[in-house]
Amino acid sequence: MAARDWVRRLGPEVLLGVLACLTFLGSLGSMDLWGKREQRASAEAIDTVDHGRWLIAEIQGRKRLEKPPLPRWTIAGLMTLTGRRDEVIVRLPGALSALGMVGLVYGLGCRLGGRAVGLASGLVLTSMSFFIIELRQAGNDGPLAFFATLALYAAWRRLHGDRPPEPGEALPEQAGGRRWSLLMYTAMGLGILTKGPIILLVVALTVIPYVIALGEPWRGLRRLADGWGMAIFGLLALCWPVPVALTDPMAARVWYLEMAQKAGTAGIHHSRARQILAVDWPWMTFPWGLLAFSALIVPLLHRGREGRPKVWFAWWWTLGNLAMFCLWKVAKPNYYVPCLPGAALLAGQEWVRLCQVAREEGPANLAARRLLQLHWVIPFVAVLVAPVVVSQLVPAYLGVALAGAAACACLIVLSAWTWRRGANALALAPLVAAMTLGVLVAYGAVAPREDPLRSHRQLADRLGVVLPPDVRTVMFFHELDEGLWFYLRDRQLAPVPGSQPTYNEGIDLVQASKENRLILDPVVRIRNEQDLLVKWIREGGQASPYLLIRNKDYAQFERALAGLVTPLMREEGLDRNELTLLRVNPTAAASTATAPPEKAPGLDTPSTRR
């Protein structure tokens, strides 16, 4: 009997914790570093540890000022404490941020609508596919989302005290303890150290419309105002930018340009085409987009104050910020990650509401049943079709697909049966378990097979064989993917002087425009880059005779480099920027050859395309 009571009291929360840990920590280091953001994060952390540059890291031979340092400090600190430099250490801060957000969403959901809403919201966040993808990789967005969620949780506790609001209640007479306002400002300060001022917009566009919707804006804002909290926020927010600005006068311009590009006021074009972020919202909330959308609409269909504290906080967190991002010139989907906990709260509340309404008598019963059934029928059909698709596209994965489909089909049936037995939030658990199983298979078995095409591990291993043991430095032209810094150990990568941007290419374009030396003709620009490289080779002042260059750049310069260099290795058939390894000829300074070179004897052109 005691065991049954324990399961009833804590079993659902333990199940949520287990699923969250499996989802975000399972097979965390099984795949190599692919993405640009986590490659940069790893390169910055390695530079911080190896060269002691804790204030301003350097990558690609240039200062890295675009992003604040807290994620870099965290990864570098873990590397220093553990002595490890692997994929798990690089990704661990993001994964722990995800677990923290699941806990905060559970706690806030319990206060918004009771234990069932807390459990449902935590389960939804644990299984939101875009959230999983973003939080299982290194970067600034995961920790930023955690601090934004922590700040909003603290704001709610400060506004509403230590008890959930009663139906129809706006703000209770007794506010939460002052510790909650201090925590809110501390979290926002740490958010500034993570990704800049964006956390202020996320928090403000949630809290301010919310207290207005309650009808007590001044009372609510007065509760949140705190002199000591603002002082803590200011100290945290300025502890890095001020010393950096004193050290580097260009820092403020770099930060301004980084923000102005997103708003479209920088005067330069971004590589990402203009797209309204709302277009991406359905797949950002997949597979719970229908629930979240329904939760956005339902409050607008009901008048009156009843239930407002249970709805409008997450509503503005989700939709208010989405509207703000839609106004940006450049708004990538990862910018919306701090708002996904709000979407999870909406979806969790809506799931519990639908489960309850579907059992009641009345006109809304049938609609609620149909909406719930879609969350069982569509996944069930999908898992039945998946093995057929896999057998046609990638037959090697058919066995894994069949086993996974069978397990997921059983879990979907279990979810529907659990609801029929009277469960609300727990009816979500089997669906989330199916998602967790898919995550473990995808990251643990499927994704690592793509490493040879996307990772730099094999390139680093190959360079260790091709390069003489006494060569400790390899030059590179312009820029390389930062993943090579992570996998190439015991050797240094150094840029050809003058080929790399000073801070980034945007700053160089703006500076060149101000000084009337901006080159718009791509032919002239390529010729200038070619002349710079040829001059460096002919002058014979290189720190190393070995040079890495992107294949597309080498193809443009090949005729001019004839007789000056010998190709040693060329990558082909990869799903990333491919590189060529060149050796500067000893007679390069006297060489005047202009004819294209013949293929060097023993030229190695590894290809891993299958």
N, C-alpha and C positions, 0 to 999 in steps of 0.2 A: 504493500500500500504506500509506503514511504517513497519507493522508487517511482510509482505512478504519479504521486504528487509532485515529485521533483521534475519529471518529464513534462507535466502539465505546466509547471511554473517556469521552468527554464529551458525546456527542450526546444521550443521554436527559436529562441534567441541563439542557442548553441548551434542549431541547424543553419541559421543565417550566417553565423560566424564561420562555420566550417565551409560553407559554399563560397563565402567571400574570400577566405584564405586560399582555397583551391583555385578560384578564378584568377586572383591577382598575383599569387606567389607560385602557383604550380607551373613547372617548366619555364621559370622566369629567365634562366640563362641558356635555354636549349638552342636558340637561334642567334646568329651573329648580329652585329649592329648593321642595320640597313639604312634607316632613315637619316636624312640630313640633320634633323634636330638632335638626335641622340649621338650621332657622330661628332657634332660640334661640342655637345655637352661632355663627352668623354675626352676629347682633345683639350678642352679648356681645363678640366680637372687634372689631367696628366701634366699639363704645363704648370699648373698651380703647385702640384706636389714636387715635380722635378726641379723647378727653378725658383720656388718660393715666391711666386708672383701672386700673392693673395689679394692685393688691391686691384690690379689690372692684369688679367691674363693675356697671353699672346697666342694666336694660332695663325698659321700660314705666313709667319713672319711679320704680323701686324697686330696692333692692339685690338682687343675685343671689348668694345665699349657698348655695343648695341643693347645688351641685356644685363639687368642687375645680377649681383653675384651669389645670392643665397643658395640656389640649386647647385651652383658650381662649388661653393664652400661645403655643402652637405656631402656631395660625392667625393670631393677631395678629402674631407674629414674621414669618411668611411674607408677610403683607400689607405689613409695614414694609420687609422686605428687597427684595421684588419690585416694590413700588408697585402691585400688582394687587389688585383686589377682585372676583373672579369666582368662579363655582361651582367651578372646578378648585382654586383655592387653599383654599377652605373644605373641600373633600373630600379633599385630598391627604394629610393626616396619617392618615386612616383607610385609604386605599388603600396607603400605604407600610407601615402596620402589617400589612396583609394579606400583602404580599410578604415582610415579615420573618417572619411566622408560617409561611408556606409553607417558607421556608428552614430555620427551626428544626425544623419537623415532619419535613422531609427528613433533617436531621442526626440527630434523635432516632430516627427510624425505622430509619436505617442501623445505629444502635447496638442497637436492639431486635431486629432480625431480618435485617440485611444490606441491601445496596444495593437489592434488589428491594422490600423493605418500605418503605424510605425514599422511593423513587420513587412507589410506589403510594399511600402516605400523603399525599405532597405533591400528587399528582394528585387524590386524593379531596377534599382541602381546597380546592383550586383550583376544584372544580366543585360544591361543596355550596351549594345555592341560597340558603338562609337566610344562610349566611356571606357570600355575594356581596352580597346585598341590604344587609346591615348594614354591611359594610366599604366599600361604595361611597357611603356617606353620612357626613356629619359627625356627631360625637357623642363621648361618653365611652367607649362600649362597645368600639369597635375598638382604641384605644390601651390600654385596660385589658386586653383579651384578649392583646395583644402582650406586655405586661409580665408577665402571669401565665404565658404560654408561656415567656418568657425565664427567669423564676424557676424554673420546673419543669425546664427544660432544664439550667440550672446546678445544680439540686439533684441531678439524675441524674448529671451529670458528677462532682460532688463525692462522691456515694455510690459510684460504680462505677469511678472512675478514667478513664484514657485508652484503655481497650480495652473492647470489647463483652463482656458476661458469657458465661462458658461455660455449656453446658446443665447445669442442676441447681445452678449456683453461686448463692449468696446474695450476700453482700458480699465483694469481694476484700480481701486483706490490705492492699493499697496503695490509699489513697483518692486521689481527684483533687486537684489543687493547690488551695491555699487561695483562689486567685483565683476559683474557682467559687462558694465560699460568699460571698465579697464581692459577686460579681455577683448572686447570688440575693437578698441583702438589699437591694442597690441597686435591683434590679427591683421588689421589693415596696414599697420606699419611694416609687418613682416611681408605682407602682400606687395607693398611698394618695393621692398628689397628683392622680391621674386620676379616681378614683371612690370614694375612701374605703376603709374597712376590709374590703370584700368580698373583696379579693385575698387577705387572710390566710386566710379560710375556704376559698377555692378551692385554695390551696397546701397548707394543713394537711389538708384532707380528701382530698388525693391522697397526700401524703408519709407521713403518720402511719399510715394503714391499710396502705400499701405496705410499710413497714419491718416492721410487725407480721406481715404475710403472709410476709415473708422469714424470720421467726423470730428476728430480731436487732434489736428496736426500740431498745434503749438504745445499742447500738453505732452504729446508723444516725443517731439523733438527736444523739449526741455529735459525729459527723462534721460535721453541719450547724450545730452551735452555733459561734458565732464572736463574740468580744467586739467587735472592730472593725467587723464586719459589722452587728451590732446597733446600734452607735453611728451608723454611716452611715444605717441604716434610720430610727432615731429623728430624726436631723437632717433627713432628707428629709420624713418624715411630719409633722413639727411646724413646718416652716419657713413654712407658710402659715396653718394654724389658729391658732397662737399669736398672731401679730400681728393677725389678724382678730378674735380674741376680745378682745384688748386694745383694739381700735378700736371694736368693737360688742358691748356686753354681751348682746345677744339672739342672737348667733351660735350659741352652744352649744345654745340651745333650738331653733333652726332645724334644726341638724344632728340633734339627738335626734329631733325630730318626723319628719324625712325617713327615718330608719331605723326608727322605731317604727311608722310607717304600714305598712311592709312586713311587720313581724312581727305586726301587729294589736294592738299595745299602746298606740296613740296615743289611743284613745277616739273617733276619728272614722272615718267610712266613706270608702273609696277609690272612685273612679268605676269601677274595673275590678272586675267580679264575681269572686268566689272561684272559682278553677279550678286543679286540680292540674296542674303543669307537665308531668308525664309524658304528659298527653294531647296536648301539642304536640310531643312528641319525634319522632314519625315524620316530620312535615313539616319540622322543624328540621334533620333529617339527610338530607332528600331530595336526590338520588335514591339515596342509599347507606344508607338506614335499614335495609334488610333485611340488608346486610352487617354493619352495626354491631350490630344485634340478635343476629345469629348469633354474632358475636365475643363478645358479653356472655354468651351461654349456653354456648358450647363449653368455656371454662375450668372451669365448674362440673361438667362431665361427666367430667373427667379428674382423677384423684387423683395425689398425689405432687408433689415439688418441681420436677421437670423443666420447664423453660420458664417458671417463675414470673416471673423478671425480664423476660421478653419480653411478658408479658400484664398482670400485675396493676397496673403503673404506670398505663397508659392506662385500664385497667378502672376503677380507683378515681377517676381524673380524670373519667371520663365518668359513671359510675353513682353514685359517692359524692356528688358535687355535685348530681346530679339529685335524689337523695333529700333532700338538704338544702333545695333550692329548693321541693320539694313540701310542705315543712312551713311555708313562709312564707304569711302571709295574702294578700299580693299578690306574685306572681312573674310578671313579664312574660317573654315568650320571649327578649327581647334580653338579659336577665340571664344567659342560658345561653351567650352567645357565647364567653366565656373557656374554656368546656369543649368547644367544637366541635373544636379541634385534637386533644384526646384521642379524640373520636369518630372523627376522621379516621385516627388511628393504629390504632385498633381495626379500622376498615373496611379499611385498607391491609393489615394483617396477615392479615385474613380472606380478602381477595381473593387474595393470594399463596398462602395455604394451600389454598384451593379449586382454584386453577389447578394446583397440584402434585398434590393428591389426585385430581382428575378424570382425570389421566393414568395413575394407578396402578391396579393390579389389587386388587380387594377389595370388600367390601360398601359402603364409603363412596364408591366411585367414582361410582355412579349418582346419589346424592343431591347430591354436589358438582357433577356435570355439570348436573343440573336447576337448581340454584341459580344457576350461572353463566349458563345459557341464559335465565333470567328477565331478566337484565340486558341481554340483546340483544333478546329477543322483545318484551318490554313496550315499550321505547323505539321499536322498529321499528313496531309497531302504532300507537303514539301519533303518530308523525310522519306515518303514512299517513292517520290520521283527522283530524289537525289542519287541513289545508286545507278539508276538508268542513265542519268546525265554523266555521272563519273565514268561509267563503263564506256561511253562514247568518246569522252574527252581525255581522260587519264586512266586507262585501264589498270595501271599499276596500283591505284588506290582503291580498287573495287572491293577487296576484302575488308579494308578499314571502313569503307562507306557502308557496306552491308551490316557489319557489326554495330556501327554507330547508329544507323537508321533503326535497327531492331530495338536497341536500348532506348532511343529517343521516343519511338512509337509507344513503348510500354510506359514511359514516364508521362507522356501526354494523356494516355488513357487513365493513368493513376490520378492525374490532376483533375480530370472531369469527375471521376468517382469520388474523390475527396470532397469536391464541392457538393455533390449530391448527398454526401454524408453530413453536411452542415458546416463545413469549414469555409472560411472566407480567405484570410491571408494565407493560410497553410495550403490552400488549393493552388497558390502560385508556386510553391516550393518545388514540385516535380518539374514544372516548366523551366524554372531557373536551374534545376539540376541538369536538365537536358542541355541548356546553354553552357553550363560549366563543363559538361562532358565534351561538347563541341570545341570549347576553348582549349582544353587539355590535349585533345587530338590534333587540333590545328597547330598549336604552338609546340607541342612535344614531338609530333610525328611528321606532319606535312610540311610546315614552314622550314625546318632545318634542311630539307632536301633542296631548297632553293638557295641555300647559302653560297654554293660555288658560283652562282650567277650574279649575286647581289653584294656579297661580302668582299672585304679586302684581305681576309685571312690567307687565302691561297696565294695572292700576290705577295704578301709579306714573306710567306714561306719560300716562294720562288726567288725573291730578291736575296734571301739569305743564302741561296745556292749559287746564284749567278754572280753576285758581288764578291770580290776578294775579301778574305777575312780582315785585312788591315784597313779596309775602307769603312770609316765610321760615319761619313757624311754623304748624303745624296742630295743633289740640287734638284729643284723643280721650277718649271716656268709657269708664271701667273698664279694658278690655284690648282689644288688637288682636292679630292674628297677627303674629309677629315678622318674617315674611318681608317685610313692607312696609318695615321699617327697612333691609333689604339693597338693595331696588330703588329706594327713594325717596331720591335724591341731592340735595344742596344745600338740603334743607329739614329742619327739626326737627319731631319729633312730641312733644307735651307733654300730660300727662294733665290732665283736669279735677281740680283739687285735691280730695283726699278720696275720689275715686271708685276709685282703684286700691288693691289690697292693700298693706299695709305691707311684707311680705316675700313671702308667698303667702297664699292663702285659708285653708289649713289652720292657719297660725299665728294668723290673725285669729279663726277659729272657737274655737280653744283659749283665746285670750286673752279673748274675749268671754264664754266659758263661765265662766272663773275670776272675772270681774268681774260676773257675773250680768246681763249685758246681751245674751245670745245671743237672737236673734230666730228662732224656728222657723217662724212663720207666713209663707209665701211672699208673701201679699198685702201684709202689713205691710212686708216687706223691699223689695218692688218699689216701694211707695209712698214709702219713705224714700229710695231711690235716685232716684226721680223728683223728690222735693222738693229733693234736693241739686243735681241738674242745673238745675232751674228757678231755684233761688236763685242759682246761679252766673251764669246768663244775666241775671237781673234786676238783679244787683248791678253789671253792666257792667264788671267788673274783669278780663275775659278778656284774655289776651295776644294772642289772635287771634280774629277773628270766624268762623273756619272750624272746623268740628267734624266729626270722623268718629265714627260710632257703628254698632254692629252692627245689622243689620236687625231682628233679633228684639227688641232693646232699644228701638229706635225705634218698633216696632209697639206696644209697651206704653206708651210715653210720648207717642204722637202727639197725643192729645187735649190733654194738658197743655201741649204745646209749640206749640199752634196760635197763630199770630200772633207768636210769639217768634222763630221760625226759618223759613227758606225752604229746602226741599230742592233741591239742585243736581244731585245725581247719585245713582243707586241701582243697585246691582249685583243681578242676578237670574240664576238658572239656573247657578250655579257649584257646584263640589264642594269648597267651603271656606266659612268664615264670610264671609257677604256684608255689605258695608258701605254706609252711606248718608252722603253728604257734605251737611252743613247749613251755612247761613250765618246767623249771628245777626243779626236785624233791628236797625237802628239805634235803633228806638223800643221795643226789647224791655223796657227798664227801666220804661216807662210802660204797657206792654201788659197788659191784663187779659182778653184774649180766651180763651174756653174752647171754642169750637166747633172741630171738626176742620177743617184747612185744605183748600182746594181745591188740586188739582195745579198747581204753579207753572208758568208759561209756560216752555217750552223745557226741561222736566225731562228729563234724560238718564238712560235706564235701559238701559245696555248689557247685552246678553245674548249669551253665546257658546255657549249650549247648542245642540248640533247635532241 
